């Protein structure tokens, strides 16, 4: 029986090809978007779920209580892992985890010149780390880390350095040009779904990593992971952790907290070691977009099916007269919907798999169908087929099967008698509500991105290239000579050395004591080390005092910014000149200058208080201002002289404006996602509009012929077709605008600096929607307007 239903359904769809194509195209597009969103979410939700006993794995984070409330941080002080391991019995395993990037690797295989590598994802861990995680050893084991000169390599890194991982075992290499290390173990390449992309690993608290070995200082990029013993009370652990910190820091306001491993990849209050945090808001946004697109595609079918009901009334009347029950008719129409849905799911899945590589590039993700769990995907496709079939087919089936056979055979069934007119209008409004919300969202995100790009950040970031300096003292001693060589080159106007660039996430934070006060500040201050030319390179102005008084590269004086002056409660910048700041009880120095505020991080955050001084031992980067007219020769000269100064290191560089742009990578990705899905929503809506207008054109063919005979112009015909849809688009805007405003205003709350959501955004949205509706309706309406009225009047 069911086979016959499908056969009849196939014949009906074949007879109404345009109807089938519009429905399948709309559904396939919506389903493709849903499959892509499912794959992306499945990938991110699988992050670090492969570790054994993952439910007992936690990261220790800290909350420092200050004047502005708790300051949350994932970074820890370096002694914490050892203290946790030795003093707390509730933990089965404890490991500090730190990471660095851009480290110099020198491999001398005795065959020609040594090979130089710049190595990212270098981890510093304790042996316990490999006991609580699921990384597989190909050779060696975790205990090799008891020797500080031993290294663990991933398969990919070993093959990059030695050709094959088997050849790498036991070989030596030079790390950071200061220590010979031995390859003592090899692990399988970390999977794509982990925040621990380990390519090289050393022992934690190794001298290579560095950092302040005290309880007060915290090091960004240094985390603490633990695994609780079975049955241990969380409340007990939290209490014991707080008491441990108090034992080592009696006057500390720092509170350690446990963050489940399952939240590390998603909690945007903290960073993680991969630098990729997928917030809950982002996940919810994707789920809502996928749901709305799917509903929009289902709306298309309901719209077209109820519209087509009039033309199928005779068929239904004949079937009922010949004995078909309402139940049989419902099954028949649901069979048609099932056939359309299965076709759409197959086509949509194929589209999704084809588009997936482009989505990976867009979102900078590594979603791989080979790594995806196939059963959840198949179950999702089956559930999607069932849900779409029910959503799209149930109401039309009930409407069509309920026709009175007498009325149907007399051809008395009209769009008004089936109650479809009001429903179709409501569904068209719903479709455009979704499309307009996505359009408004896209415009707001693009507007915010434009605001980020054009808002002054307090210094000149254009035409500045940053070149890393090797971290050893011998390399830093060559800075002065290299600087003089570069300044003699055409196209290079100024050169400065500093610890970090003006806007950077690699800051130091610390409190200090001001003007010989007994208590230090309870709010974090950003510490930057830079020479006196730093302010000239970036055109940072002084509002009081002066630059460092000498060219010395030792710490002798402090320069602060306006925000720090305000934090201290001073009314004018000049009041701090000559006052002393005590940093860590080691540097009690006078303040000689106050600079204008500039953004030391992204515009997500307010401007930090900044404390600056010169300290050559902390310099890690050259800041080089270029002339726009001579960029290529200047870049060639920089590489030439840098390689001559540091022959054992690999050269790299980054333009500062590219780094600043990378701060807004997530927002740029969100803007592109909105653009894509808004386009999909518009496409689906246009398909529905086109189908409805085509139906109206057929239903009103004779009416249009009479109107033309009586003198109606093409413009009159176009007006008749477009008037209703213009009104419906306007109603959709009245619904979508306040909803979109609420959600986008909530999204902007995450930014310290927000672009105004002006009337222009909403004006563009409604104009775009009306224009799209006119174009969609106009094409079909024009063909009707230009048709021969004689032919339409002859049609019975």
NORRAKA-V68578 format. One record per backbone hydrogen bond with DSSP energy under -1.0 kcal/mol. NH is the residue of the N-H (numbers start at 1). CO is the residue of the C=O. Records with the same first field share a line. If there is no record, write none. Layout:
BEGIN
NH: CO + CO
END
This chain:
BEGIN
5: 1
6: 2
7: 3
8: 4
9: 5
10: 6
11: 7
12: 8
13: 9
14: 10
15: 11
16: 12
20: 16
21: 17
22: 18
23: 19
24: 20
25: 21
26: 22
27: 23
28: 24
29: 25
30: 26
31: 27
32: 28
33: 29
34: 30
35: 31
36: 32
37: 33
38: 34
39: 35
40: 36
41: 37
42: 38
43: 39
44: 40
45: 41
47: 44
48: 193
49: 46
56: 53
57: 54
58: 226
59: 259
60: 224
61: 257
62: 73
63: 255
64: 71
65: 253
66: 69
69: 66
71: 64
73: 62
76: 222
80: 77
83: 79
84: 80
85: 81
86: 82
87: 83
88: 84
92: 227
93: 227
95: 225
97: 223
98: 124
99: 221
100: 122
103: 119
105: 117
106: 174
107: 115
115: 107
117: 105
119: 103
122: 100
123: 200
124: 98
125: 202
129: 126
130: 127
132: 128
138: 186
139: 186
144: 141
145: 142
146: 143
147: 144
150: 147
151: 182
152: 201
153: 185
154: 199
155: 187
158: 154
159: 155
160: 156
161: 157
162: 158
163: 159
168: 164
169: 165
170: 183
171: 168
173: 181
174: 106
175: 179
176: 104
178: 175
179: 175
181: 173
182: 149
183: 171
184: 151
185: 151
186: 139
187: 153
188: 136
198: 196
199: 121
200: 121
201: 152
202: 123
204: 125
209: 206
210: 206
214: 212
219: 76
222: 219
223: 97
225: 95
226: 58
227: 93
228: 56
229: 90
232: 229
237: 233
238: 234
239: 235
240: 236
241: 237
242: 238
243: 239
244: 240
245: 241
246: 242
247: 243
248: 244
249: 245
252: 249
255: 63
257: 61
259: 59
261: 57
263: 260
266: 263
267: 263
268: 266
270: 267
275: 272
278: 265
283: 279
284: 280
285: 281
286: 282
287: 283
288: 284
289: 285
290: 286
291: 287
292: 288
293: 289
294: 290
295: 291
296: 292
297: 293
298: 294
299: 295
300: 296
301: 297
302: 298
303: 299
304: 300
305: 301
306: 302
307: 303
308: 304
312: 308
313: 310
316: 312
317: 313
318: 314
319: 315
320: 316
321: 317
322: 318
323: 320
324: 319
329: 325
330: 326
331: 327
332: 328
333: 329
334: 330
335: 331
336: 332
337: 333
338: 334
339: 335
340: 336
341: 337
342: 338
343: 339
344: 340
345: 341
346: 342
347: 343
348: 344
349: 345
350: 346
351: 347
352: 348
353: 349
354: 350
355: 351
356: 352
359: 355
360: 356
361: 357
362: 358
363: 359
365: 360
372: 368
377: 373
378: 374
379: 375
380: 376
381: 377
382: 378
383: 379
384: 380
385: 381
386: 382
387: 383
388: 384
389: 385
390: 386
391: 387
392: 388
393: 389
394: 390
397: 393
398: 394
399: 395
400: 396
401: 397
403: 400
408: 404
409: 405
410: 406
411: 408
412: 407
418: 414
419: 416
420: 415
424: 420
425: 421
426: 422
427: 423
428: 424
429: 425
430: 426
431: 427
432: 428
433: 429
434: 430
435: 431
436: 432
437: 433
438: 434
439: 435
440: 436
441: 437
442: 438
443: 439
444: 440
445: 441
446: 442
447: 443
448: 444
449: 445
450: 446
451: 447
452: 448
453: 449
454: 450
455: 451
460: 538
465: 624
466: 654
467: 622
469: 620
476: 472
477: 473
478: 475
479: 476
482: 478
483: 479
484: 480
485: 481
486: 482
487: 483
489: 486
492: 489
493: 625
496: 623
498: 621
499: 529
504: 600
508: 527
510: 525
513: 582
515: 580
517: 514
521: 512
525: 510
526: 609
527: 508
528: 611
530: 613
531: 497
534: 531
537: 533
538: 534
540: 535
543: 594
544: 594
546: 592
558: 590
559: 612
560: 593
561: 610
562: 595
565: 561
566: 562
567: 563
568: 564
569: 566
570: 565
575: 572
576: 573
578: 591
579: 576
581: 589
582: 513
583: 587
586: 583
587: 583
589: 581
591: 579
592: 558
594: 544
595: 560
596: 541
599: 457
605: 602
611: 526
612: 559
613: 528
616: 553
618: 615
619: 616
620: 498
621: 498
622: 467
623: 496
624: 465
625: 494
626: 463
627: 491
630: 627
634: 630
635: 631
636: 632
637: 633
638: 634
639: 635
640: 636
641: 637
642: 638
643: 639
644: 640
645: 641
646: 642
649: 646
654: 466
656: 464
659: 655
660: 656
661: 657
662: 658
663: 660
664: 661
665: 662
668: 664
669: 665
670: 666
671: 667
672: 668
673: 669
674: 670
675: 671
676: 672
677: 673
678: 674
679: 675
680: 676
681: 677
682: 678
683: 679
684: 680
685: 681
686: 682
687: 683
688: 684
689: 685
690: 686
691: 687
692: 688
693: 689
694: 690
695: 691
696: 692
697: 693
698: 694
699: 695
700: 696
701: 698
704: 700
705: 701
706: 702
707: 703
708: 704
709: 705
710: 706
711: 708
712: 707
717: 713
718: 714
719: 715
720: 716
721: 717
722: 718
723: 719
726: 722
727: 723
728: 724
729: 725
730: 726
731: 727
732: 728
733: 729
734: 730
735: 731
736: 732
737: 733
739: 735
740: 736
741: 737
742: 738
743: 739
744: 740
745: 741
746: 742
747: 743
748: 744
750: 747
751: 748
753: 603
758: 756
763: 759
764: 760
765: 761
766: 762
767: 763
768: 764
769: 765
770: 766
771: 767
772: 768
773: 769
774: 770
775: 771
776: 772
777: 773
778: 774
779: 775
781: 777
782: 778
783: 779
784: 780
785: 781
786: 782
792: 788
793: 789
794: 790
END
